[in-house]
Amino acid sequence: MAGNTNGTIRAAVLGYGGAFSMGKYHGEMMNKAGMQTVAACDLDPARMVTAELDFPGIRTYTDPEKLYADPDVDLIVVILPHNLHAPAAIKAAQNGKHVVVEKPMCISVAEADAMIEAAKANNVMLSIFHNRRWDGDFMTIRELIETGMIGNVFHIEAAMGHMGRPGDWWRSDKKISGGALFDWGAHIIDWTLHYLPKPVIGVDGFYQKLRWFDHSNEDHTELIMRFEGGARASVEISSLAAAGKARWRILGTKGAIVMNSWDKIEVSVDHDGYIAKFEAPVKKTNQQAYYDNIAGHLTRGEDLVVTAEGGRRIIAMIEAAEQSSIAGHTVKPAYA
């Protein structure tokens, strides 16, 4: 898609809820990237008062239809519960707005297809806020793999979990969130697909509901991807993990990478029959780079790093995992 070279990109935030101050976070990052945050919308008038304090002079709405119709908005960032991502993104695209959607992209492949179709039909950009592509630990591990430090990667394990009742909010409601794998799982699957940039030939899923019956998300989920060439990767998200696992355990033909914490990457390498171990320095996180790329794409025609098709592939893996869990056999994802 050709870049928009006619001045500053005027951006708006749809959804300004108080959790994590994500509306302010997005707005500030866009401003730093050279765009201009000019509008915000939330159903709660009190949140619009907060937006006006965060960004003096900003236009505020409590009706999304008025935001979609604003002719002085070029891009809308959708920061809503997961089940609202698709309808909001499609409506924004139909009104000629570029769209950034918080991760996950949506909660079904059908929704992802419809979002991409709407963006293409209206000649607008659609990107997913996979800001953690610029996390220091991810960039460090990816570089170690790409330089061949541990040889050819054939096995990846990733896990996040604890033993504890889920919080009382929409992220634990399956109809709204999509399920347990759609939150941190979306980031982990995205990272894994970049560590192993090969087609996925099959997905196995194991979903369990055993204890926390007052919430509709699964208690324990595991997704296993089988890659072309024989490599395998598993992603575990759990609310029933009384014993922890490494965040990452990555095995290659010449060594391994293990990350038990958030700031320490341990590398083991086979050196003439001896195992040499060292701690890899973690690169500096730079999530601002996401919006720098969005601005560069829209104003200078730079290649878009996080594409809608990439976001859809993640949704396809999660959907295939749930189908597999129900059917009891391996499922081929809609987008490999």
Backbone as numpy.savetxt, mean C-alpha at the origin, in Angstrom:
# Nx Ny Nz CAx CAy CAz Cx Cy Cz
1.01 8.72 -20.15 0.17 9.91 -20.15 1.05 11.16 -20.15
0.66 12.14 -20.94 1.44 13.37 -21.02 1.33 14.15 -19.74
2.42 14.79 -19.35 2.41 15.58 -18.13 1.65 16.88 -18.31
1.12 17.44 -17.25 0.45 18.73 -17.26 1.50 19.79 -17.00
1.80 20.58 -17.98 2.87 21.58 -17.86 2.32 22.99 -17.64
1.00 23.09 -17.35 0.36 24.40 -17.24 0.29 24.91 -15.81
1.38 24.84 -15.08 1.42 25.43 -13.76 1.34 24.44 -12.63
1.08 24.97 -11.44 1.07 24.19 -10.22 -0.15 23.28 -10.16
0.05 22.05 -9.68 -1.04 21.11 -9.48 -1.79 21.51 -8.21
-3.08 21.74 -8.35 -3.92 22.14 -7.22 -4.59 20.88 -6.67
-4.32 20.60 -5.41 -4.72 19.33 -4.83 -5.75 19.50 -3.72
-6.53 18.42 -3.52 -7.52 18.39 -2.45 -7.45 17.06 -1.74
-7.87 17.07 -0.47 -7.89 15.87 0.35 -9.34 15.52 0.65
-9.73 14.29 0.31 -11.08 13.81 0.59 -11.00 12.84 1.76
-11.47 13.28 2.92 -11.36 12.51 4.16 -10.30 13.15 5.04
-10.71 13.80 6.12 -9.77 14.52 6.98 -9.94 14.06 8.42
-10.16 12.75 8.57 -10.37 12.18 9.90 -9.19 12.40 10.82
-9.47 12.27 12.11 -8.45 12.56 13.10 -7.37 11.50 13.25
-7.65 10.25 12.83 -6.68 9.17 13.03 -5.40 9.43 12.27
-4.28 9.52 12.99 -2.94 9.69 12.43 -2.76 11.03 11.70
-3.76 11.91 11.71 -3.68 13.21 11.01 -3.27 13.03 9.55
-3.86 12.04 8.89 -3.43 11.71 7.53 -3.75 12.81 6.53
-4.85 13.55 6.73 -5.15 14.64 5.81 -4.06 15.69 5.82
-3.63 16.07 7.02 -2.54 17.05 7.14 -1.25 16.49 6.56
-0.99 15.21 6.83 0.24 14.56 6.34 0.31 14.62 4.82
-0.77 14.24 4.15 -0.78 14.28 2.69 -0.66 15.71 2.18
-1.42 16.61 2.79 -1.39 17.99 2.32 -0.01 18.61 2.42
0.67 18.37 3.53 2.01 18.93 3.70 3.00 18.33 2.71
2.89 17.03 2.47 3.81 16.40 1.53 3.59 16.92 0.11
2.34 17.13 -0.25 2.06 17.66 -1.59 2.62 19.07 -1.74
2.46 19.88 -0.70 3.01 21.24 -0.76 4.53 21.22 -0.89
5.18 20.32 -0.16 6.64 20.22 -0.25 7.09 19.78 -1.65
6.23 19.03 -2.33 6.57 18.55 -3.67 6.33 19.60 -4.74
5.82 20.76 -4.34 5.59 21.82 -5.32 4.16 21.93 -5.78
3.30 21.06 -5.25 1.87 21.19 -5.53 1.27 22.15 -4.51
-0.03 22.41 -4.62 -0.68 23.33 -3.69 -1.95 22.69 -3.17
-2.02 22.48 -1.85 -3.22 21.92 -1.23 -4.23 23.05 -1.07
-5.29 23.01 -1.89 -6.23 24.13 -1.94 -7.60 23.81 -1.36
-7.90 22.50 -1.12 -9.24 22.16 -0.64 -9.20 20.87 0.17
-10.22 20.73 1.01 -10.38 19.51 1.81 -11.86 19.25 2.02
-12.19 17.98 2.21 -13.59 17.61 2.42 -13.68 16.52 3.48
-14.62 16.69 4.40 -14.93 15.66 5.38 -16.38 15.89 5.82
-17.09 14.79 6.09 -18.48 14.91 6.52 -18.62 15.61 7.87
-17.56 15.59 8.66 -17.56 16.18 10.00 -17.11 17.64 9.92
-17.99 18.60 10.18 -17.60 20.02 10.11 -16.43 20.35 11.02
-16.32 19.67 12.16 -15.22 19.96 13.08 -13.87 19.65 12.44
-13.83 18.63 11.61 -12.58 18.30 10.94 -12.20 19.37 9.92
-13.20 20.03 9.36 -12.91 21.10 8.41 -12.39 22.35 9.11
-12.80 22.54 10.35 -12.21 23.62 11.16 -10.73 23.33 11.37
-10.41 22.06 11.66 -9.01 21.67 11.83 -8.23 21.88 10.55
-8.81 21.54 9.42 -8.13 21.72 8.13 -7.82 23.19 7.87
-8.75 24.06 8.24 -8.53 25.49 8.04 -7.39 26.01 8.92
-7.24 25.41 10.10 -6.12 25.78 10.97 -4.80 25.23 10.42
-4.85 24.02 9.86 -3.64 23.40 9.31 -3.17 24.10 8.05
-4.13 24.53 7.22 -3.81 25.16 5.93 -4.66 26.43 5.78
-4.21 27.53 6.35 -4.98 28.77 6.28 -5.33 29.14 4.84
-6.61 29.48 4.62 -7.07 29.87 3.29 -7.61 28.72 2.46
-7.52 27.50 2.97 -8.00 26.34 2.24 -9.52 26.39 2.09
-10.04 25.90 0.96 -11.49 25.76 0.79 -11.93 24.45 1.43
-13.02 24.47 2.14 -13.48 23.26 2.81 -14.90 22.91 2.40
-15.16 21.60 2.37 -16.48 21.09 2.01 -16.88 19.98 2.98
-18.17 19.86 3.20 -18.70 18.70 3.92 -19.56 17.83 3.01
-19.59 18.18 1.73 -20.31 17.41 0.70 -19.31 17.03 -0.39
-18.99 15.74 -0.53 -18.01 15.32 -1.55 -18.39 15.76 -2.96
-19.69 15.82 -3.26 -20.11 16.21 -4.61 -19.62 17.61 -4.96
-19.59 18.49 -3.97 -19.10 19.84 -4.22 -17.60 19.85 -4.48
-16.88 18.96 -3.82 -15.44 18.85 -4.08 -15.20 18.32 -5.49
-15.91 17.27 -5.87 -15.74 16.71 -7.21 -15.99 17.77 -8.28
-16.94 18.67 -8.01 -17.33 19.66 -9.01 -16.46 20.91 -9.00
-15.55 21.03 -8.05 -14.70 22.22 -7.94 -13.78 22.32 -9.16
-13.94 23.32 -10.01 -13.11 23.42 -11.22 -11.67 23.80 -10.94
-11.38 24.25 -9.72 -10.02 24.68 -9.37 -9.25 23.62 -8.61
-9.67 22.37 -8.74 -8.95 21.24 -8.16 -8.52 20.32 -9.29
-7.23 20.02 -9.34 -6.68 19.15 -10.38 -6.54 17.70 -9.91
-6.31 17.50 -8.61 -6.02 16.18 -8.06 -6.73 16.01 -6.73
-7.34 14.84 -6.53 -7.99 14.52 -5.27 -7.32 13.31 -4.64
-6.96 13.45 -3.37 -6.39 12.34 -2.60 -7.50 11.72 -1.76
-7.74 10.44 -1.95 -8.83 9.75 -1.25 -8.28 9.10 0.02
-8.69 9.61 1.18 -8.25 9.08 2.47 -9.51 8.67 3.24
-10.12 7.61 2.78 -11.38 7.13 3.33 -11.24 5.66 3.73
-12.19 5.10 4.47 -12.16 3.66 4.71 -12.06 2.87 3.40
-11.48 1.70 3.47 -11.13 0.94 2.28 -12.30 0.70 1.32
-13.48 0.45 1.86 -14.62 0.13 0.99 -15.13 1.34 0.22
-14.67 2.53 0.57 -15.08 3.75 -0.13 -14.05 4.23 -1.15
-12.91 3.56 -1.21 -11.86 4.00 -2.14 -12.34 3.97 -3.58
-12.93 2.85 -4.01 -13.32 2.71 -5.41 -14.38 3.72 -5.83
-15.52 3.82 -5.13 -16.52 4.79 -5.59 -16.02 6.23 -5.60
-15.21 6.60 -4.62 -14.69 7.97 -4.58 -13.71 8.22 -5.72
-12.82 7.27 -5.97 -11.83 7.43 -7.03 -12.50 7.50 -8.40
-13.49 6.65 -8.61 -14.20 6.64 -9.89 -14.93 7.97 -10.11
-15.60 8.47 -9.07 -16.32 9.74 -9.20 -15.35 10.89 -9.46
-14.20 10.88 -8.78 -13.21 11.93 -9.01 -12.70 11.89 -10.45
-12.40 10.69 -10.94 -11.91 10.54 -12.32 -12.96 11.00 -13.32
-14.20 10.67 -13.07 -15.28 11.07 -13.98 -15.45 12.57 -14.02
-14.99 13.24 -12.99 -15.01 14.70 -12.97 -13.70 15.33 -13.43
-12.85 14.50 -14.04 -11.62 15.00 -14.64 -10.49 15.26 -13.68
-10.55 14.66 -12.49 -9.49 14.87 -11.50 -8.49 13.72 -11.53
-7.21 14.04 -11.39 -6.22 13.01 -11.10 -6.50 12.47 -9.71
-6.11 11.23 -9.46 -6.48 10.60 -8.20 -5.29 9.89 -7.57
-5.11 10.13 -6.28 -4.23 9.33 -5.42 -5.13 8.68 -4.39
-5.00 7.37 -4.22 -5.81 6.63 -3.26 -4.91 6.06 -2.18
-5.29 6.27 -0.92 -4.55 5.61 0.16 -4.55 4.10 -0.07
-3.51 3.43 0.43 -3.49 1.98 0.29 -4.43 1.37 1.34
-4.99 0.18 1.06 -4.91 -0.55 -0.19 -5.75 0.14 -1.26
-5.52 -0.21 -2.50 -6.23 0.44 -3.60 -7.75 0.35 -3.42
-8.23 -0.83 -3.02 -9.65 -1.09 -2.88 -9.78 -2.46 -2.23
-10.95 -3.10 -2.30 -11.09 -4.39 -1.63 -11.53 -5.52 -2.56
-11.46 -5.30 -3.88 -11.72 -6.40 -4.82 -11.08 -6.08 -6.16
-10.80 -7.13 -6.92 -10.24 -6.94 -8.26 -11.25 -6.23 -9.16
-12.53 -6.54 -9.00 -13.55 -5.88 -9.82 -13.52 -4.37 -9.59
-13.36 -3.95 -8.33 -13.26 -2.52 -8.04 -12.01 -1.92 -8.68
-10.90 -2.63 -8.58 -9.65 -2.13 -9.17 -9.79 -1.97 -10.67
-10.40 -2.94 -11.32 -10.62 -2.84 -12.77 -11.46 -1.61 -13.11
-12.51 -1.38 -12.34 -13.39 -0.24 -12.61 -12.67 1.08 -12.39
-11.81 1.15 -11.39 -11.05 2.37 -11.13 -10.10 2.67 -12.28
-9.40 1.65 -12.74 -8.45 1.84 -13.83 -9.17 2.22 -15.12
-10.31 1.59 -15.36 -11.10 1.92 -16.55 -11.56 3.37 -16.50
-12.01 3.85 -15.34 -12.48 5.22 -15.21 -11.34 6.21 -15.43
-10.16 5.92 -14.90 -9.02 6.81 -15.09 -8.62 6.90 -16.56
-8.58 5.75 -17.22 -8.21 5.74 -18.63 -9.25 6.46 -19.48
-10.52 6.22 -19.20 -11.59 6.83 -19.98 -11.58 8.35 -19.88
-11.11 8.85 -18.74 -11.11 10.30 -18.53 -9.72 10.92 -18.62
-8.74 10.12 -19.06 -7.37 10.60 -19.29 -6.78 11.29 -18.08
-6.94 10.63 -16.90 -6.36 11.17 -15.68 -5.46 10.12 -15.04
-4.58 10.57 -14.19 -3.66 9.69 -13.46 -4.38 9.03 -12.30
-4.02 7.78 -12.05 -4.48 7.07 -10.86 -3.27 6.39 -10.24
-3.00 6.70 -8.98 -1.87 6.11 -8.27 -2.31 5.74 -6.86
-1.59 4.79 -6.27 -1.88 4.32 -4.93 -0.77 4.78 -4.00
-1.14 5.21 -2.80 -0.17 5.77 -1.86 0.63 4.66 -1.17
1.45 3.98 -1.95 2.39 3.01 -1.38 3.68 3.76 -1.04
3.54 4.65 -0.07 4.67 5.49 0.36 5.81 4.68 0.95
5.51 3.47 1.42 6.55 2.68 2.07 7.50 2.01 1.07
7.33 2.28 -0.21 8.37 1.91 -1.18 9.66 2.67 -0.89
9.55 3.75 -0.14 10.72 4.58 0.17 11.12 4.45 1.64
10.65 3.40 2.32 11.14 3.11 3.67 12.58 2.63 3.60
13.39 3.06 4.56 14.80 2.72 4.53 15.07 1.23 4.57
14.31 0.48 5.39 14.57 -0.96 5.48 14.25 -1.66 4.17
13.13 -1.28 3.54 12.78 -1.89 2.25 13.84 -1.60 1.20
14.26 -0.33 1.10 15.26 0.02 0.09 16.58 -0.70 0.33
16.95 -0.88 1.60 18.20 -1.57 1.92 18.12 -3.04 1.54
17.05 -3.71 1.93 16.91 -5.13 1.61 16.83 -5.33 0.10
16.10 -4.49 -0.57 15.98 -4.62 -2.03 17.35 -4.47 -2.70
18.15 -3.51 -2.23 19.49 -3.32 -2.80 20.37 -4.53 -2.54
20.31 -5.09 -1.33 21.10 -6.29 -1.01 20.73 -7.44 -1.94
19.45 -7.59 -2.23 19.00 -8.66 -3.12 19.46 -8.38 -4.55
19.23 -7.15 -5.02 19.54 -6.83 -6.41 21.03 -6.88 -6.73
21.88 -6.63 -5.73 23.33 -6.70 -5.96 23.84 -8.13 -5.90
22.96 -9.09 -5.59 23.37 -10.49 -5.56 24.06 -10.90 -4.28
23.95 -10.09 -3.23 24.66 -10.37 -1.98 24.33 -11.76 -1.43
23.08 -12.18 -1.53 22.70 -13.49 -0.99 22.34 -14.48 -2.10
22.74 -14.19 -3.33 22.46 -15.09 -4.43 21.03 -14.95 -4.91
20.51 -16.02 -5.49 19.14 -16.01 -6.00 18.16 -16.30 -4.86
17.23 -15.40 -4.64 16.24 -15.58 -3.58 15.24 -16.65 -3.98
15.03 -17.61 -3.07 14.08 -18.68 -3.37 13.02 -18.83 -2.28
13.17 -18.13 -1.15 12.23 -18.30 -0.05 12.15 -17.02 0.77
10.93 -16.52 0.98 10.71 -15.32 1.79 9.61 -15.60 2.79
9.85 -15.20 4.04 8.82 -15.23 5.06 8.71 -13.83 5.66
7.49 -13.36 5.79 7.25 -12.07 6.43 6.08 -12.23 7.39
6.17 -11.59 8.55 5.11 -11.75 9.54 4.95 -10.49 10.37
3.70 -10.19 10.70 3.37 -9.15 11.68 2.21 -9.69 12.51
2.32 -9.63 13.81 1.24 -10.14 14.62 1.49 -10.02 16.10
0.45 -10.33 16.84 0.50 -10.28 18.30 -0.67 -11.11 18.81
-0.72 -11.31 20.09 -1.88 -11.93 20.72 -2.68 -10.82 21.38
-3.82 -10.47 20.80 -4.59 -9.39 21.37 -5.86 -9.11 20.59
-6.86 -8.64 21.29 -8.14 -8.30 20.69 -7.96 -7.11 19.75
-8.49 -7.17 18.53 -8.38 -6.03 17.61 -9.05 -4.79 18.18
-8.62 -3.64 17.73 -9.20 -2.39 18.20 -10.63 -2.21 17.72
-11.39 -1.39 18.44 -12.78 -1.11 18.09 -12.84 0.02 17.05
-12.58 -0.31 15.82 -12.69 0.68 14.75 -12.93 -0.06 13.44
-13.12 0.72 12.37 -13.54 0.11 11.11 -12.49 -0.82 10.51
-11.23 -0.66 10.88 -10.20 -1.52 10.30 -10.35 -2.98 10.72
-11.15 -3.26 11.76 -11.39 -4.63 12.16 -12.77 -5.14 11.70
-13.45 -4.35 10.87 -14.74 -4.72 10.30 -14.52 -5.15 8.85
-14.72 -6.41 8.56 -14.38 -6.95 7.24 -15.14 -6.29 6.09
-16.40 -5.90 6.32 -17.16 -5.27 5.25 -16.55 -3.93 4.85
-15.90 -3.28 5.80 -15.31 -1.97 5.53 -13.83 -2.10 5.15
-13.10 -2.90 5.90 -11.64 -3.01 5.70 -11.27 -3.95 4.58
-12.12 -4.94 4.30 -11.78 -5.98 3.34 -11.25 -7.23 4.00
-10.72 -7.10 5.20 -10.16 -8.24 5.90 -8.79 -7.93 6.47
-8.26 -8.88 7.23 -7.02 -8.65 7.98 -5.82 -8.39 7.09
-5.81 -8.90 5.88 -4.64 -8.73 5.02 -4.58 -7.39 4.29
-5.64 -6.60 4.40 -5.70 -5.38 3.59 -4.99 -4.18 4.21
-4.54 -4.28 5.45 -3.88 -3.13 6.08 -2.36 -3.27 5.90
-1.66 -3.73 6.92 -0.21 -3.92 6.76 0.11 -4.98 5.71
-0.79 -5.94 5.53 -0.55 -6.96 4.52 -0.33 -6.39 3.14
-1.05 -5.31 2.80 -0.89 -4.70 1.48 0.53 -4.17 1.29
1.10 -3.55 2.34 2.49 -3.09 2.24 3.44 -4.28 2.07
3.26 -5.31 2.89 4.19 -6.44 2.88 4.14 -7.17 1.54
2.95 -7.35 0.99 2.83 -8.00 -0.32 3.50 -7.15 -1.39
3.30 -5.84 -1.33 3.95 -4.94 -2.29 5.46 -5.07 -2.22
6.02 -5.04 -0.99 7.46 -5.19 -0.83 7.93 -6.54 -1.40
7.20 -7.61 -1.07 7.61 -8.94 -1.50 7.63 -9.07 -3.01
6.65 -8.48 -3.67 6.59 -8.55 -5.13 7.74 -7.80 -5.78
8.34 -6.87 -5.05 9.53 -6.18 -5.57 10.81 -6.93 -5.22
10.81 -7.65 -4.11 11.97 -8.49 -3.81 12.07 -9.65 -4.81
10.92 -10.15 -5.24 10.86 -11.26 -6.19 10.07 -10.80 -7.42
10.71 -10.08 -8.33 9.99 -9.52 -9.49 9.75 -10.57 -10.59
8.92 -11.53 -10.26 8.59 -12.61 -11.21 7.08 -12.83 -11.19
6.54 -13.44 -12.24 5.10 -13.75 -12.23 4.74 -14.71 -11.11
3.56 -14.52 -10.53 3.03 -15.42 -9.51 2.13 -16.43 -10.19
2.45 -17.70 -10.05 1.69 -18.73 -10.76 0.59 -19.33 -9.89
0.62 -19.07 -8.60 -0.42 -19.61 -7.73 -0.36 -19.01 -6.35
-1.53 -18.93 -5.70 -1.62 -18.38 -4.35 -2.39 -19.37 -3.47
-1.87 -19.59 -2.28 -2.56 -20.39 -1.27 -2.89 -19.47 -0.09
-4.09 -19.60 0.42 -4.50 -18.78 1.56 -5.03 -19.64 2.69
-4.77 -19.18 3.90 -5.24 -19.87 5.10 -5.82 -18.82 6.05
-7.14 -18.77 6.13 -7.83 -17.78 6.95 -8.50 -18.50 8.11
-8.32 -17.94 9.32 -8.89 -18.58 10.49 -9.62 -17.57 11.37
-10.78 -17.97 11.87 -11.55 -17.17 12.81 -11.81 -18.05 14.03
-11.05 -17.82 15.12 -11.04 -18.76 16.23 -11.32 -18.14 17.59
-11.18 -16.82 17.72 -11.30 -16.25 19.07 -12.03 -14.91 19.12
-11.68 -13.97 18.30 -12.19 -12.61 18.44 -13.49 -12.47 17.64
-14.57 -13.08 18.15 -15.83 -13.17 17.41 -16.63 -11.87 17.43
-16.23 -10.91 18.25 -16.92 -9.63 18.24 -16.38 -8.70 17.14
-15.43 -9.18 16.36 -14.92 -8.46 15.19 -15.00 -9.38 13.99
-15.25 -8.81 12.82 -15.48 -9.65 11.65 -14.23 -9.93 10.82
-13.15 -9.17 11.04 -11.89 -9.53 10.38 -11.41 -10.90 10.86
-10.61 -11.55 10.02 -10.03 -12.82 10.41 -9.07 -12.63 11.57
-8.93 -13.66 12.40 -7.98 -13.62 13.52 -6.56 -13.90 13.06
-6.43 -14.79 12.09 -5.10 -15.22 11.64 -5.18 -15.48 10.13
-4.26 -14.87 9.39 -4.25 -15.05 7.94 -2.83 -15.36 7.47
-2.75 -16.21 6.49 -1.47 -16.48 5.84 -1.70 -16.59 4.34
-0.87 -15.89 3.60 -0.91 -15.88 2.15 0.43 -16.42 1.65
0.38 -17.40 0.75 1.60 -17.96 0.18 1.56 -17.77 -1.33
2.59 -17.13 -1.86 2.71 -16.92 -3.30 3.76 -17.86 -3.88
3.39 -18.53 -4.96 4.31 -19.41 -5.68 4.72 -18.69 -6.96
6.01 -18.47 -7.12 6.51 -17.68 -8.24 7.01 -18.58 -9.36
6.96 -18.04 -10.56 7.54 -18.73 -11.70 9.02 -18.98 -11.42
9.47 -20.21 -11.62 10.85 -20.56 -11.34 11.02 -21.29 -10.01
9.95 -21.35 -9.20 10.01 -22.15 -7.98 10.14 -21.41 -6.67
10.38 -20.10 -6.70 10.49 -19.36 -5.44 9.13 -19.29 -4.75
9.17 -19.07 -3.43 7.95 -19.08 -2.62 8.05 -17.98 -1.57
6.93 -17.33 -1.30 6.90 -16.28 -0.27 5.63 -16.39 0.54
5.75 -16.22 1.86 4.58 -16.25 2.73 4.47 -14.96 3.50
3.22 -14.52 3.69 2.92 -13.31 4.45 1.90 -13.69 5.52
2.23 -13.42 6.78 1.36 -13.76 7.90 0.95 -12.51 8.65
-0.35 -12.34 8.84 -0.90 -11.26 9.66 -1.80 -11.91 10.70
-1.55 -11.62 11.97 -2.25 -12.38 13.01 -2.60 -11.54 14.23
-3.76 -11.85 14.81 -4.13 -11.35 16.12 -4.13 -12.49 17.15
-3.56 -13.63 16.73 -3.48 -14.81 17.61 -2.05 -15.32 17.75
-1.08 -14.44 17.56 0.32 -14.86 17.60 0.92 -14.56 18.97
0.82 -15.53 19.87 1.39 -15.35 21.20 2.91 -15.45 21.17
3.46 -16.03 20.11 4.90 -16.10 19.89 5.22 -15.40 18.58
6.20 -14.52 18.60 6.53 -13.75 17.43 7.43 -14.46 16.45
7.57 -13.86 15.28 8.47 -14.33 14.23 9.25 -13.14 13.72
10.28 -13.41 12.95 11.04 -12.33 12.33 10.14 -11.55 11.37
10.36 -10.24 11.29 9.63 -9.45 10.29 9.95 -9.98 8.89
11.23 -10.26 8.65 11.65 -10.81 7.37 12.65 -11.95 7.59
12.48 -13.01 6.87 13.47 -14.08 6.77 13.55 -14.43 5.29
14.65 -14.04 4.67 14.81 -14.16 3.23 16.02 -15.05 2.94
15.79 -16.13 2.25 16.85 -17.09 1.94 17.23 -17.02 0.47
18.56 -16.99 0.24 19.07 -17.03 -1.12 20.07 -18.15 -1.27
20.53 -18.37 -2.47 21.45 -19.47 -2.73 22.85 -19.23 -2.16
23.15 -18.01 -1.73 24.46 -17.71 -1.17 24.39 -17.11 0.24
23.19 -16.96 0.78 23.10 -16.36 2.10 21.67 -16.08 2.50
21.51 -15.21 3.49 20.17 -14.92 4.02 20.13 -13.51 4.61
18.92 -12.98 4.70 18.65 -11.70 5.34 17.58 -11.93 6.40
17.84 -11.46 7.61 16.86 -11.59 8.69 16.68 -10.22 9.33
15.43 -9.85 9.55 15.12 -8.59 10.22 14.12 -8.88 11.32
14.58 -8.82 12.55 13.71 -9.10 13.69 13.04 -7.85 14.23
13.67 -6.71 14.05 13.14 -5.46 14.57 12.88 -4.52 13.41
12.68 -3.23 13.71 12.41 -2.25 12.66 13.66 -1.49 12.21
14.79 -1.75 12.86 15.96 -0.94 12.53 17.26 -1.74 12.44
17.16 -3.06 12.38 18.37 -3.86 12.33 18.22 -4.96 11.26
19.08 -4.93 10.26 19.06 -5.91 9.17 20.32 -6.75 9.26
20.14 -8.04 9.51 21.27 -8.96 9.66 21.44 -9.79 8.39
22.65 -9.82 7.89 22.95 -10.53 6.65 23.95 -11.65 6.93
23.66 -12.83 6.41 24.59 -13.97 6.49 24.97 -14.37 5.08
26.28 -14.54 4.84 26.76 -14.86 3.50 27.74 -16.03 3.56
27.58 -16.97 2.67 28.49 -18.10 2.56 29.79 -17.64 1.89
30.89 -17.76 2.60 32.19 -17.35 2.07 33.16 -18.52 2.16
33.30 -19.24 1.06 34.21 -20.40 1.01 33.92 -21.41 2.13
32.64 -21.66 2.34 32.27 -22.66 3.34 32.08 -22.12 4.74
32.42 -20.85 4.94 32.21 -20.21 6.24 31.05 -19.21 6.12
30.28 -19.07 7.18 29.18 -18.11 7.17 29.65 -16.80 7.80
29.74 -15.78 6.97 30.10 -14.44 7.44 28.82 -13.67 7.74
28.80 -12.99 8.88 27.61 -12.25 9.28 27.95 -10.78 9.50
27.04 -9.91 9.08 27.23 -8.48 9.32 25.87 -7.80 9.40
25.87 -6.62 9.97 24.65 -5.83 10.06 24.70 -4.76 8.98
23.70 -4.74 8.10 23.68 -3.78 7.00 23.15 -2.44 7.49
23.85 -1.35 7.19 23.33 -0.03 7.57 22.04 0.26 6.83
21.03 0.73 7.57 19.71 0.96 6.99 19.66 2.34 6.34
19.20 2.38 5.11 19.09 3.64 4.40 18.09 4.57 5.09
18.16 5.83 4.78 17.25 6.82 5.35 15.90 6.74 4.64
14.85 6.70 5.42 13.50 6.70 4.86 13.20 8.06 4.23
12.54 8.04 3.07 12.21 9.28 2.37 10.85 9.15 1.70
9.78 9.12 2.51 8.45 8.94 1.94 7.99 10.16 1.13
8.64 11.29 1.32 8.34 12.48 0.52 8.54 12.19 -0.97
9.41 11.23 -1.27 9.70 10.90 -2.67 8.46 10.46 -3.44
7.45 9.91 -2.72 6.23 9.51 -3.41 5.59 10.71 -4.10
5.37 11.78 -3.34 4.71 12.95 -3.94 5.64 13.74 -4.85
6.94 13.66 -4.62 7.87 14.25 -5.57 7.69 13.61 -6.94
7.47 12.29 -6.95 7.25 11.58 -8.21 5.90 11.93 -8.83
4.86 12.06 -8.01 3.55 12.46 -8.53 3.64 13.82 -9.21
4.28 14.77 -8.54 4.44 16.11 -9.12 5.26 16.05 -10.39
6.35 15.27 -10.37 7.19 15.14 -11.56 6.45 14.50 -12.71
5.61 13.54 -12.42 4.82 12.88 -13.47 3.83 13.84 -14.10
3.12 14.59 -13.27 2.05 15.44 -13.79 2.57 16.72 -14.44
3.71 17.23 -14.00 4.20 18.50 -14.54 5.34 18.35 -15.52
6.08 17.24 -15.43 7.24 17.07 -16.31 7.22 15.76 -17.09
6.15 14.99 -16.94 6.04 13.75 -17.69 6.95 12.64 -17.22
7.42 12.70 -15.96 8.27 11.62 -15.45 7.46 10.33 -15.34
8.16 9.19 -15.43 7.49 7.91 -15.27 6.87 7.81 -13.88
5.66 7.30 -13.81 4.97 7.11 -12.54 5.51 5.85 -11.87
5.97 5.99 -10.61 6.57 4.86 -9.91 5.50 3.89 -9.40
4.50 4.41 -8.71 3.45 3.54 -8.16 2.22 3.63 -9.07
2.05 2.64 -9.89 0.97 2.64 -10.86 -0.29 1.97 -10.31
-1.41 2.25 -10.94 -2.66 1.60 -10.56 -2.59 0.10 -10.82
-1.92 -0.27 -11.90 -1.80 -1.69 -12.22 -1.01 -2.43 -11.14
0.00 -1.77 -10.58 0.75 -2.37 -9.49 -0.10 -2.54 -8.24
-0.92 -1.53 -7.95 -1.83 -1.63 -6.82 -2.86 -2.74 -7.01
-3.35 -2.88 -8.23 -4.33 -3.94 -8.53 -3.74 -5.32 -8.35
-2.47 -5.49 -8.67 -1.82 -6.79 -8.51 -1.83 -7.23 -7.05
-1.63 -6.30 -6.13 -1.66 -6.62 -4.70 -3.06 -7.10 -4.31
-4.09 -6.39 -4.77 -5.47 -6.79 -4.48 -5.75 -8.17 -5.05
-5.20 -8.46 -6.21 -5.40 -9.78 -6.83 -4.81 -10.89 -5.98
-3.66 -10.64 -5.35 -3.04 -11.65 -4.49 -3.91 -11.93 -3.26
-4.43 -10.86 -2.65 -5.25 -11.04 -1.46 -6.56 -11.73 -1.81
-7.16 -11.34 -2.92 -8.41 -11.97 -3.33 -8.21 -13.45 -3.62
-7.11 -13.78 -4.28 -6.81 -15.19 -4.57 -6.58 -15.97 -3.29
-5.97 -15.34 -2.28 -5.72 -16.02 -1.01 -7.03 -16.38 -0.33
-7.97 -15.46 -0.33 -9.26 -15.77 0.31 -10.01 -16.84 -0.47
-9.97 -16.78 -1.78 -10.60 -17.81 -2.60 -9.98 -19.17 -2.33
-8.66 -19.19 -2.18 -7.95 -20.43 -1.89 -8.35 -20.99 -0.54
-8.45 -20.11 0.47 -8.82 -20.57 1.80 -10.21 -21.21 1.80
-11.13 -20.63 1.05 -12.48 -21.17 0.97 -12.51 -22.49 0.20
-11.77 -22.53 -0.91 -11.81 -23.71 -1.79 -10.91 -24.84 -1.31
-9.87 -24.50 -0.55 -8.94 -25.52 -0.07 -7.93 -25.98 -1.09
-7.65 -25.11 -2.07 -6.62 -25.45 -3.06 -5.99 -24.17 -3.61
-4.89 -24.33 -4.33 -4.17 -23.19 -4.91 -5.05 -22.49 -5.95
-4.98 -21.16 -5.96 -5.74 -20.34 -6.91 -4.78 -19.48 -7.72
-4.99 -19.38 -9.00 -4.19 -18.48 -9.84 -4.74 -17.08 -9.73
-3.92 -16.08 -9.37 -4.44 -14.71 -9.22 -4.88 -14.13 -10.55
-5.84 -13.21 -10.50 -6.35 -12.58 -11.70 -5.27 -11.81 -12.44
-4.34 -11.24 -11.69 -3.20 -10.52 -12.27 -1.94 -11.04 -11.63
-1.12 -11.73 -12.42 0.05 -12.40 -11.90 1.24 -11.46 -11.73
